[in-house]
């Protein structure tokens, strides 16, 4: 049914009640978080001849309108009068419907108010502002300036239909010539220092002068045209070197200025944008000079360090880039981009273990979607069609406005008898596992982290990633099968009384660390005991924590530093013995008496299940005795079995000690051997954890240091809670076990109580098995979910390639094995897994079934060099890959223009009349940069397009010519 109350070339959304869209916008003002929704244009139409006809209220959304004054908004509403559908008659076209009034709404993201202009035709203009509370306010000149900048940023940042789509949205050209650009740039520069009020993107936690929507819009506008040098010289350079605090005051009578307004040097945050523009504009010498000046002004500025790390990474100076990235992480530990840059440097350097650790430490932010308009359900929507453009192009009949995907219905370009019907295709899409993959739904920091994860898998493979994951993180099987049960984890089989709070465990560790006293944890003493058993040799002259060995571990196996820090070193015992009080009664006793005392203590101090929990020396009983044999019971049973042999062992040990004393020189020359009893001092362990936590905060910037340990140290700061859940319960539940053989080397205050040699041997073996687990980190839940999502992607990709190989081998048709939506999803899957050649194949199959704007856009990106590096890596890593045509070839130009023609028709169909900024225009400018304006223009003419279609593409070429982008001179 044709309606005569609709606009000709503008989408029209009809209301059920006049003004309900305005009321809904007023109610939703308090829920706007960032830049706000697009502008809303509401009009009221009346029937001029029939008064019985009810008035009609309709509206549409707009981007790109000049909102600097009420006059420009009134002019836009008045222009809609000429867009009403005309009814042909005897004496010309007439229309009985007229626009009686209109309201234009534009959100001011700075003042958080909605500016509205009401006009009456004929009549006056009324401008006012609506607060989030619904209050009406007067509009000031400053509000109009802020509203203009807000509209400019929305037009730039919402210019891509693939990322921002709204029903009934009309996009107009923001900048048509250099004169308009001057006005836009001046408005942005005026509000530049207030840009942090607008917020920032999803990957930035705290908005700053260089990390906000205004800076993103400014850089994105010039980046789309490749005019980085213009942006640097005309905009960023004056801002970076301008005095802080605005304009400088005039000198006073004594010739002095206010100290706060004087500025010498460069603004470091703005300098980071300036250096980035110089880098992208191939002016690296200027970029280095700017970064040098900025670092001299403020060495701890995170944005400039972030830019410098990227510059060094591009230059393949990975050692220096790693140092700068670590410094950026140190100064901005809560920023995702700092950790992401460090992860990228590790990936380029081939240090995938550190890359996975730094990725696990990335702070993840909750994704906040862009602001969308909240409108009630409309009565009907009118999408007028321009027949002169669509006559030769089949875009489908059931597309919705701004849909960059596809719908299962609509005509197909060919009459293929094997093609499934519409109902069959819809049913297949509803049950398809390909369309239910979780990776396309990732947003913000999670999408970026997934991209980093896929880059690791694309280099080392899935099997190596699993091995790397098991080496870096504590696996579930290891966590549950640890020697000492984790008392901080809830168990449904245990009673509530068995659960020990983590705070109590920490208190236990802190109380046990007080026993150590003056024992040094970083360096062991070089002094050796005067008399030692034969099984314990004299320690090296000077042993540090990084050189110590873990008890129970063979000498040939290296032991990580973190293991020693957490478990404590027995070499500390001789050092602590030298610091024992002189009046210690146990110090002068013979060895036989000590062994006897040790035996008696063993019999008296044997752990019993019914003993009270408040035992001395920090002991803690494990009350979980439900059908399980606890560690203490096992140790006690083994101690009871070996009580009869203690005397014989003691005599033998005494004899060996005498022999060792006579051969002191030979014993001193022997390498240090750990006691078989596996001595563990819980107090030393508690202190080592505290020392480890304090040392992890320091970031070494020396190229000679082990940067992987530095990354682990930075990761430890965020995972401190997770490490407590693994280490603290074990330390709290572990008994203080000291061997009789070493009892004479340590004072009684440190030794505490002793148990049997057999129990110590059992503990030594078990803790040697625990050594790798103590060093591992806990994998964040979000990273574990990303790995599972990656597994689903790889499984789907493998099934797809296996099926394609089978179909080709048997000669079966391929195109209709998947629906059009599934081919698109498979193309996106191949791109996520860094396989652009297979993604191109999937997109071409999708276009063989039906038109898809997403598929055409991806093919255009491939032919303009967006995935050039990815294609190069794919050819190097995989055999049998057919590379795309070279970017400078004529074939690539023709295929790119073919995709550009279809996208231009699609944009015109859905009222996207914005010549620039526009993703299509950006890709056409890239073609001009590669092939030159003359060649692109002549090739476009040779395609024999319809005049209406050619004029659309010619508008994009005019943008390149007017602003003199690279390639317009040839």
Buried (B, 14 or more C-beta within 10 A) or exposed (E): EEEEBBBEEBBBBBBEEBEBBBEBBBEBBEEBEBBBBBBBBBBBBBBEEEEEBEEBBBBBBBBBBBBBBBEBBBEBBEEBBEBBBEEEEEEEEEBBBBBBBBBBBBBBBBBBBBBBBBBEBEEEEEBBBBBBEEEEEEBEEEBBBBBBBBBBBBBBBBBBBEEBBBBBBBBBBBBBEEEEBEBBBEBBBEBBBBBBBBBBBBBBBEBBBBBBBBBBBBBBBBBBBBBBBBBBBBBBBEBBBBBEEEEBBEEEEEEEEEEEEEBEBBBBBBBBBBBBBBBBBEBBEBBBBBBBBBBEBBEEBBBBBBBBBBBBBEEEBBEBBBBBBBBBBBBBBEBBBBBBBBBBBBBBBEBBBBBBBBBBBBBBBEEEEBBBBBBEEBEEBBBBEBEEBBEEBEBBEEBEBBBBBBBBBBEBEEEEEEBBEEEEBBBBBEEBEBBEBBBBEBEBBBBBBBBBBBBBBBBBEBEEBEEBBEEBBBBEEBBEEBBBBBBBEEEEEBEEEBEBEBEBBBEBBBBBBEBBEEBBBEEBBBBBBEEBBBBBBBBBEEBBBBBBBBBBBEEEEEBBBBBBBBBBBBBBBBBBBEBBEEEEEBBEBEBEEBBBBBBEBBEEBBBEEEEEEEBEBBBBBBBBBEEEEBBBBBBBBBBBEBBEEBEEBBEEBBEBBEEBEEEBEEBEEEEBEBBBBBBBBBBBBBBBBEBBBEEBEEBBEEEEEEBBBBBBBBBBBBBEEBBBBBBBBBBBBBBBBBBBBBBBBBBBBBBBBBBBBBBBBBBBBBBBBBBBBBBBBBBBEBBBBBBEBBEBBBEBBEEBBEBBEEEEEEEEEEBBBBBBBBBBBBBBBBBBBBBBBBBBBBBBBBBBBBBBBBBBBBBBBBBBBBBEEBBEBBBEEEEEBEEBBEBEBEEBBBBBBBBBBBBBBBBBBBBBBBBBBBBBBBBBBBBBBBBBBEBBBEBBEEEEBBEBBBEBBBBBBBBBEBBEBBBBEE
